[in-house]
């Protein structure tokens, strides 16, 4: 077992490579011979132990930004400063670290957490510092299978990380992301094994999620990995859909009703999501501004963690429809 001094030297080395040399976590893992998940945990520990002390000197006042976002959308907002020379992945990791810290504040013993699969949620899962709880549950929010893969290994890997971090009981949801027919979904939802998971989802205390985007140079995973047909994507665009919340599609104005794909989706309808007391949305990147805005108009979130550029872009949008009642 490494001594305390050796462990600290390793933490310092990892922190220097990532923060000062601007290496990715994968590069740091290769250089040090450690796994990527170990590097992620060590970076979190370095901050917690005061090895990394972040001081920002810039014109951006994150506290003021957070207050303005809170006032505009009625959510408890946290704004993370990112640097111009950071890669998209590094920005995601920076926001994920704060998201993981906020999650630890919200979730504890005798509580149920629901989480979907996805890149942002996966990043948060890697950064959650372990803390044992009792009587707690982590429940998968939406199915992950498509015509090419069951998606079980990918989604389970994310859900299991949260379960391990909180020593919580894990409940998987081994269904496709979308059924071929709405009638199939309705029939499956009558099965006792499925109803058990649905009941856990609806009794959740905390929901953690990000948003997917249909626009931008690189659409989100859901729109390019075999989950949707081209005709489906075309239909979504015609309906004015800008993205999704846990596989439930939302229009620019925050509405999600009368969308045929939502009838086939295994995601949690927004009316049910809104019944969960604390709902934390974490996102980064200007490509996600439109779906974040739509999700906030739909009142999908009570808590928000975004980078400062996303916060500024949200505040630059028209005020008129803010805090509308989403459906």
Kinemage of the C-alpha trace (Angstrom):
@kinemage 1
@onewidth
@group {chain A} dominant
@subgroup {mainchain}
@vectorlist {calphas} color= white
{ca unk a 1} P 0.000 0.000 0.000
{ca unk a 2} L 1.393 3.402 -0.927
{ca unk a 3} L 2.417 5.700 1.934
{ca unk a 4} L 0.598 8.967 2.551
{ca unk a 5} L 3.558 10.900 1.116
{ca unk a 6} L 3.650 8.727 -2.035
{ca unk a 7} L -0.101 9.090 -2.492
{ca unk a 8} L 0.140 12.876 -2.191
{ca unk a 9} L 2.998 13.014 -4.706
{ca unk a 10} L 0.864 11.046 -7.153
{ca unk a 11} L -2.088 13.388 -6.613
{ca unk a 12} L 0.179 16.382 -7.273
{ca unk a 13} L 1.611 14.762 -10.413
{ca unk a 14} L -1.847 13.955 -11.781
{ca unk a 15} L -3.122 17.460 -10.992
{ca unk a 16} L -0.122 19.074 -12.717
{ca unk a 17} L -0.548 17.001 -15.859
{ca unk a 18} L -4.260 17.777 -16.106
{ca unk a 19} L -4.461 21.392 -14.944
{ca unk a 20} L -1.075 22.819 -15.888
{ca unk a 21} L -0.095 20.751 -18.918
{ca unk a 22} L -3.705 20.624 -20.196
{ca unk a 23} L -3.575 16.886 -20.762
{ca unk a 24} L -6.820 14.952 -21.135
{ca unk a 25} L -7.674 12.351 -18.502
{ca unk a 26} L -6.953 9.634 -21.053
{ca unk a 27} L -3.475 11.082 -21.643
{ca unk a 28} L -2.814 11.370 -17.905
{ca unk a 29} L -3.889 7.755 -17.472
{ca unk a 30} L -1.466 6.634 -20.185
{ca unk a 31} L 1.433 8.650 -18.749
{ca unk a 32} L 0.915 7.466 -15.162
{ca unk a 33} L -0.141 3.904 -15.921
{ca unk a 34} L -3.382 4.347 -13.997
{ca unk a 35} L -6.938 3.823 -15.189
{ca unk a 36} L -9.041 6.732 -16.448
{ca unk a 37} L -11.565 6.238 -13.627
{ca unk a 38} L -8.737 6.381 -11.067
{ca unk a 39} L -7.471 9.631 -12.598
{ca unk a 40} L -10.982 11.098 -12.368
{ca unk a 41} L -11.252 10.224 -8.675
{ca unk a 42} L -7.760 11.570 -7.965
{ca unk a 43} L -8.567 14.928 -9.565
{ca unk a 44} L -11.617 15.202 -7.344
{ca unk a 45} L -9.516 14.267 -4.299
{ca unk a 46} L -6.869 16.842 -5.243
{ca unk a 47} L -9.482 19.584 -5.116
{ca unk a 48} L -11.010 18.264 -1.900
{ca unk a 49} L -7.600 18.123 -0.157
{ca unk a 50} L -6.544 21.597 -1.248
{ca unk a 51} L -3.818 20.456 -3.634
{ca unk a 52} L -5.641 22.237 -6.430
{ca unk a 53} L -6.804 25.746 -5.555
{ca unk a 54} L -8.581 27.426 -8.427
{ca unk a 55} L -8.388 31.219 -8.535
{ca unk a 56} L -10.064 32.942 -11.448
{ca unk a 57} L -9.074 36.433 -12.608
{ca unk a 58} L -11.466 37.505 -15.338
{ca unk a 59} L -14.272 39.880 -16.112
{ca unk a 60} L -16.868 37.128 -15.678
{ca unk a 61} L -18.672 37.384 -12.334
{ca unk a 62} L -20.052 33.873 -11.911
{ca unk a 63} L -22.011 34.723 -8.777
{ca unk a 64} L -23.814 37.506 -10.602
{ca unk a 65} L -24.416 35.247 -13.600
{ca unk a 66} L -25.842 32.529 -11.359
{ca unk a 67} L -28.135 35.028 -9.617
{ca unk a 68} L -29.423 36.341 -12.939
{ca unk a 69} L -30.099 32.817 -14.266
{ca unk a 70} L -31.867 31.977 -11.002
{ca unk a 71} L -34.034 35.081 -11.291
{ca unk a 72} L -34.803 34.444 -14.964
{ca unk a 73} L -35.730 30.773 -14.759
{ca unk a 74} L -36.608 30.140 -11.130
{ca unk a 75} L -33.905 27.504 -10.564
{ca unk a 76} L -30.980 27.227 -8.132
{ca unk a 77} L -28.172 27.909 -10.602
{ca unk a 78} L -24.452 27.214 -10.391
{ca unk a 79} L -22.154 28.663 -13.047
{ca unk a 80} L -18.732 27.168 -13.786
{ca unk a 81} L -15.980 29.265 -15.356
{ca unk a 82} L -14.208 27.552 -18.257
{ca unk a 83} L -11.171 28.760 -20.168
{ca unk a 84} L -10.956 29.661 -23.845
{ca unk a 85} L -8.077 27.245 -24.442
{ca unk a 86} L -9.860 24.291 -22.868
{ca unk a 87} L -11.085 21.499 -25.106
{ca unk a 88} L -14.767 20.573 -25.200
{ca unk a 89} L -13.950 17.488 -23.135
{ca unk a 90} L -12.114 19.525 -20.494
{ca unk a 91} L -15.048 21.913 -20.216
{ca unk a 92} L -17.393 18.987 -19.785
{ca unk a 93} L -15.187 17.549 -17.039
{ca unk a 94} L -15.049 20.907 -15.235
{ca unk a 95} L -18.831 21.197 -15.199
{ca unk a 96} L -19.204 17.518 -14.268
{ca unk a 97} L -17.026 18.017 -11.172
{ca unk a 98} L -19.375 20.731 -9.899
{ca unk a 99} L -22.404 18.643 -10.854
{ca unk a 100} L -21.030 15.747 -8.807
{ca unk a 101} L -20.479 18.024 -5.812
{ca unk a 102} L -24.010 19.397 -6.048
{ca unk a 103} L -25.431 15.878 -6.311
{ca unk a 104} L -23.724 14.891 -3.044
{ca unk a 105} L -25.473 17.851 -1.401
{ca unk a 106} L -28.876 16.746 -2.678
{ca unk a 107} L -28.771 12.968 -2.257
{ca unk a 108} L -28.461 10.929 0.917
{ca unk a 109} L -29.768 7.998 2.939
{ca unk a 110} L -33.311 6.684 2.466
{ca unk a 111} L -33.609 8.514 -0.838
{ca unk a 112} L -34.084 7.472 -4.465
{ca unk a 113} L -32.091 8.937 -7.361
{ca unk a 114} L -33.110 8.544 -11.008
{ca unk a 115} L -30.549 9.005 -13.779
{ca unk a 116} L -30.599 8.537 -17.566
{ca unk a 117} L -27.617 7.432 -19.639
{ca unk a 118} L -25.545 9.883 -21.636
{ca unk a 119} L -22.149 11.537 -21.958
{ca unk a 120} L -22.681 14.288 -19.371
{ca unk a 121} L -24.245 12.008 -16.767
{ca unk a 122} L -21.442 9.501 -17.329
{ca unk a 123} L -18.870 12.239 -16.652
{ca unk a 124} L -20.639 13.200 -13.427
{ca unk a 125} L -20.726 9.556 -12.325
{ca unk a 126} L -16.939 9.355 -12.646
{ca unk a 127} L -16.485 12.394 -10.408
{ca unk a 128} L -18.796 11.507 -7.513
{ca unk a 129} L -16.641 11.092 -4.422
{ca unk a 130} L -17.775 7.947 -2.550
{ca unk a 131} L -20.046 8.405 0.454
{ca unk a 132} L -21.888 5.502 2.012
{ca unk a 133} L -25.637 5.852 2.480
{ca unk a 134} L -28.246 3.423 3.774
{ca unk a 135} L -31.650 2.546 2.405
{ca unk a 136} L -30.962 4.452 -0.834
{ca unk a 137} L -31.733 3.504 -4.438
{ca unk a 138} L -30.416 4.476 -7.866
{ca unk a 139} L -32.866 3.895 -10.724
{ca unk a 140} L -32.265 4.033 -14.470
{ca unk a 141} L -34.529 6.674 -16.002
{ca unk a 142} L -34.859 5.475 -19.608
{ca unk a 143} L -34.132 2.467 -21.784
{ca unk a 144} L -30.979 2.299 -23.893
{ca unk a 145} L -31.513 -0.438 -26.460
{ca unk a 146} L -31.745 0.121 -30.216
{ca unk a 147} L -31.696 -1.952 -33.402
{ca unk a 148} L -27.922 -2.489 -33.122
{ca unk a 149} L -27.373 -3.126 -29.419
{ca unk a 150} L -29.227 -3.795 -26.192
{ca unk a 151} L -27.361 -0.857 -24.633
{ca unk a 152} L -27.412 -2.722 -21.324
{ca unk a 153} L -23.659 -2.707 -20.749
{ca unk a 154} L -23.313 1.018 -21.493
{ca unk a 155} L -26.261 2.180 -19.385
{ca unk a 156} L -25.541 -0.266 -16.564
{ca unk a 157} L -21.956 0.959 -16.340
{ca unk a 158} L -23.181 4.493 -15.650
{ca unk a 159} L -25.916 3.508 -13.184
{ca unk a 160} L -23.571 1.156 -11.342
{ca unk a 161} L -21.040 3.963 -10.768
{ca unk a 162} L -23.659 5.971 -8.888
{ca unk a 163} L -24.701 2.891 -6.951
{ca unk a 164} L -21.108 2.191 -5.941
{ca unk a 165} L -20.452 5.815 -4.962
{ca unk a 166} L -23.434 5.928 -2.600
{ca unk a 167} L -23.501 2.225 -1.631
{ca unk a 168} L -27.064 2.235 -2.968
{ca unk a 169} L -29.260 -0.488 -4.416
{ca unk a 170} L -29.301 -0.253 -8.215
{ca unk a 171} L -32.345 -0.817 -10.422
{ca unk a 172} L -31.748 -1.246 -14.153
{ca unk a 173} L -34.338 -0.648 -16.877
{ca unk a 174} L -33.582 -3.205 -19.643
{ca unk a 175} L -35.913 -1.897 -22.330
{ca unk a 176} L -35.251 -0.156 -25.657
{ca unk a 177} L -34.983 3.622 -25.812
{ca unk a 178} L -37.987 3.594 -28.166
{ca unk a 179} L -40.514 0.924 -29.009
{ca unk a 180} L -41.531 0.482 -32.642
{ca unk a 181} L -45.158 1.112 -31.732
{ca unk a 182} L -46.855 3.057 -28.988
{ca unk a 183} L -49.133 0.045 -28.408
{ca unk a 184} L -46.095 -2.087 -27.535
{ca unk a 185} L -44.998 0.426 -24.930
{ca unk a 186} L -48.467 0.546 -23.418
{ca unk a 187} L -48.554 -3.256 -23.197
{ca unk a 188} L -45.062 -3.469 -21.665
{ca unk a 189} L -45.987 -0.860 -19.071
{ca unk a 190} L -48.590 -3.335 -17.736
{ca unk a 191} L -45.920 -5.939 -16.928
{ca unk a 192} L -45.231 -6.232 -13.200
{ca unk a 193} L -41.445 -6.131 -13.569
{ca unk a 194} L -41.678 -2.910 -15.558
{ca unk a 195} L -44.275 -1.380 -13.264
{ca unk a 196} L -41.934 -1.929 -10.313
{ca unk a 197} L -39.222 0.223 -11.950
{ca unk a 198} L -41.768 2.843 -13.066
{ca unk a 199} L -43.045 3.096 -9.495
{ca unk a 200} L -39.511 3.649 -8.214
{ca unk a 201} L -38.942 6.366 -10.822
{ca unk a 202} L -42.089 8.231 -9.834
{ca unk a 203} L -41.288 8.038 -6.122
{ca unk a 204} L -37.788 9.444 -6.626
{ca unk a 205} L -36.464 12.253 -4.459
{ca unk a 206} L -33.758 13.449 -6.846
{ca unk a 207} L -33.370 13.369 -10.635
{ca unk a 208} L -30.068 14.045 -12.384
{ca unk a 209} L -30.016 14.606 -16.139
{ca unk a 210} L -28.658 16.584 -19.058
{ca unk a 211} L -30.256 17.449 -22.390
{ca unk a 212} L -29.638 16.136 -25.870
{ca unk a 213} L -29.459 18.444 -28.861
{ca unk a 214} L -30.773 17.771 -32.332
{ca unk a 215} L -28.872 20.731 -33.802
{ca unk a 216} L -25.219 21.702 -33.997
{ca unk a 217} L -22.245 20.248 -35.798
{ca unk a 218} L -22.320 17.141 -33.604
{ca unk a 219} L -25.864 16.120 -32.596
{ca unk a 220} L -26.198 14.237 -29.309
{ca unk a 221} L -25.741 10.482 -29.032
{ca unk a 222} L -29.466 9.787 -29.247
{ca unk a 223} L -29.682 11.361 -32.716
{ca unk a 224} L -26.726 9.612 -34.327
{ca unk a 225} L -26.317 6.159 -32.796
{ca unk a 226} L -29.083 4.081 -34.343
{ca unk a 227} L -31.902 5.080 -32.012
{ca unk a 228} L -33.876 7.060 -34.578
{ca unk a 229} L -34.615 6.679 -38.266
{ca unk a 230} L -33.996 9.570 -40.640
{ca unk a 231} L -37.729 9.987 -40.981
{ca unk a 232} L -37.986 10.308 -37.182
{ca unk a 233} L -35.400 13.094 -37.100
{ca unk a 234} L -37.130 14.857 -39.998
{ca unk a 235} L -40.438 14.672 -38.121
{ca unk a 236} L -38.842 16.126 -34.999
{ca unk a 237} L -37.392 19.039 -36.954
{ca unk a 238} L -40.768 19.744 -38.553
{ca unk a 239} L -42.342 19.811 -35.093
{ca unk a 240} L -39.822 22.374 -33.875
{ca unk a 241} L -38.081 19.982 -31.493
{ca unk a 242} L -34.720 21.267 -30.242
{ca unk a 243} L -33.652 18.350 -28.057
{ca unk a 244} L -34.671 15.885 -25.395
{ca unk a 245} L -34.782 15.362 -21.648
{ca unk a 246} L -34.101 11.701 -20.919
{ca unk a 247} L -35.433 10.624 -24.354
{ca unk a 248} L -38.524 12.821 -24.068
{ca unk a 249} L -38.475 15.385 -26.876
{ca unk a 250} L -39.165 19.063 -26.277
{ca unk a 251} L -39.930 21.934 -28.617
{ca unk a 252} L -38.245 25.328 -28.390
{ca unk a 253} L -41.127 26.650 -26.266
{ca unk a 254} L -40.801 23.816 -23.725
{ca unk a 255} L -43.842 21.828 -24.857
{ca unk a 256} L -43.669 18.077 -25.412
{ca unk a 257} L -47.283 17.120 -26.106
{ca unk a 258} L -48.620 15.643 -29.348
{ca unk a 259} L -45.242 14.229 -30.405
{ca unk a 260} L -45.675 10.686 -31.693
{ca unk a 261} L -42.128 9.668 -30.756
{ca unk a 262} L -42.777 10.529 -27.120
{ca unk a 263} L -45.581 7.962 -27.182
{ca unk a 264} L -42.975 5.331 -28.104
{ca unk a 265} L -40.271 6.612 -25.739
{ca unk a 266} L -39.291 4.817 -22.533
{ca unk a 267} L -38.272 8.109 -20.931
{ca unk a 268} L -40.184 9.595 -18.019
{ca unk a 269} L -42.906 12.005 -19.230
{ca unk a 270} L -42.176 15.561 -18.152
{ca unk a 271} L -45.370 15.769 -16.102
{ca unk a 272} L -44.028 12.877 -13.994
{ca unk a 273} L -40.498 14.274 -13.913
{ca unk a 274} L -41.829 17.550 -12.506
{ca unk a 275} L -43.274 15.679 -9.511
{ca unk a 276} L -39.758 14.749 -8.330
{ca unk a 277} L -38.786 17.272 -5.614
{ca unk a 278} L -35.208 18.025 -6.767
{ca unk a 279} L -34.267 17.848 -10.433
{ca unk a 280} L -30.734 18.828 -11.436
{ca unk a 281} L -29.916 19.668 -15.040
{ca unk a 282} L -26.210 19.742 -15.959
{ca unk a 283} L -25.028 20.911 -19.373
{ca unk a 284} L -22.128 22.577 -21.143
{ca unk a 285} L -21.564 24.047 -24.584
{ca unk a 286} L -23.443 26.628 -26.604
{ca unk a 287} L -24.906 23.883 -28.819
{ca unk a 288} L -27.040 22.902 -25.820
{ca unk a 289} L -28.388 26.373 -25.101
{ca unk a 290} L -31.646 25.830 -27.016
{ca unk a 291} L -32.564 22.504 -25.346
{ca unk a 292} L -31.509 23.799 -21.915
{ca unk a 293} L -33.734 26.850 -22.434
{ca unk a 294} L -36.611 24.604 -23.549
{ca unk a 295} L -36.148 22.250 -20.577
{ca unk a 296} L -36.200 25.210 -18.189
{ca unk a 297} L -39.358 26.601 -19.796
{ca unk a 298} L -40.889 23.161 -19.274
{ca unk a 299} L -40.018 23.439 -15.572
{ca unk a 300} L -38.056 20.217 -15.844
{ca unk a 301} L -35.340 21.386 -13.436
{ca unk a 302} L -35.138 22.876 -9.956
{ca unk a 303} L -31.332 23.050 -10.040
{ca unk a 304} L -28.964 23.940 -12.875
{ca unk a 305} L -25.210 23.589 -13.422
{ca unk a 306} L -23.775 25.140 -16.612
{ca unk a 307} L -20.582 26.753 -17.871
{ca unk a 308} L -20.402 30.543 -17.986
{ca unk a 309} L -20.775 30.775 -21.778
{ca unk a 310} L -23.983 28.742 -21.667
{ca unk a 311} L -25.271 30.937 -18.831
{ca unk a 312} L -24.525 34.095 -20.821
{ca unk a 313} L -26.238 32.667 -23.904
{ca unk a 314} L -29.340 31.765 -21.855
{ca unk a 315} L -29.556 35.305 -20.499
{ca unk a 316} L -29.254 36.700 -24.035
{ca unk a 317} L -32.444 34.934 -25.105
{ca unk a 318} L -35.792 36.776 -25.123
{ca unk a 319} L -37.547 37.014 -21.761
{ca unk a 320} L -41.108 36.644 -23.016
{ca unk a 321} L -41.653 32.909 -22.556
{ca unk a 322} L -39.501 32.303 -19.484
{ca unk a 323} L -41.245 30.315 -16.732
{ca unk a 324} L -44.022 29.205 -19.063
{ca unk a 325} L -45.929 26.117 -18.070
{ca unk a 326} L -44.445 23.244 -20.092
{ca unk a 327} L -46.537 20.244 -21.042
